[in-house]
Amino acid sequence: MAVECVLATSRQNNRIASHRKRITKRQGKMKGRIASAHLLLTIAYNILKTGEPYHELG
């Protein structure tokens, strides 16, 4: 499910899409998807742990 969420962000200009494009360029399509899904889950975990809303940098 996390990979599908990552694919949904592919046309957007945000941190997750940029991360996926950067990793895909170096390591391939599947590793880029999995690495971005890991980033998404890490962000979700930190939101739940701290209770603070997510603010995208930049």
Phi, psi and omega in degrees: 000322180296323179293322178295323176296321178296317180294331178291337180270003189296331181267357181268164178250084181218182186296319183291317179295320179295320178298314181298317180296320181293316180290320181300322180300322184268322192239355178110168188295311185291319179294325176295319179294314182292319179295322179288326175296322176297318177299316180298316179293325177295318178297315180298318179299315181293327176295314180292324182291315185268334182079005179271148177289157181276130176238118179288136180282146174104000000 
